[in-house]
Amino acid sequence: MNIGHFYGKIVDSKNNKGIGGVTVQLTGNKFDTVSKQMKQIILKTVITSANGDFSLEGLSLFGN
């Protein structure tokens, strides 16, 4: 099984300093078998560290 990793940093656009305590969510689409439509779901959620860094680990690799 392939495992993905998505990481980054949230910074203030005025002073370019990292912002801590920001919620970061990664969303994706999932087929709902009841409604027979694609629905947007939250795959992972994290809060940035004091310097603005975040890391989403253990992501399934799929699609484009």
PECOR-V353521 format. One line per field, one symbol per residue. ss: DSSP state (H for helix, E for strand, - for the rest). psi: psi as a letter, one per 20 degrees, with the letter a starting at -180 (. if undefined). burial: b if it has 9 or more other C-alpha atoms within 8 Angstrom, else e. Layout:
ss: ???
psi: ???
burial: ???
//
This chain:
ss: --EEEEEEE-E------E----EEEEEEEEEE----EEEEEEEEEEE-----EEEEEEEE----
psi: ppprpprappqpigikqqpqjppppprrqppohgikqpqpqpgqprpqrhjiqqporkpppqa.
burial: eebbbeeebbbbeeeebbbbbbebbebeeeebeeeeeeeeebeebbbbbbbbbbbbeeeeeeee
//
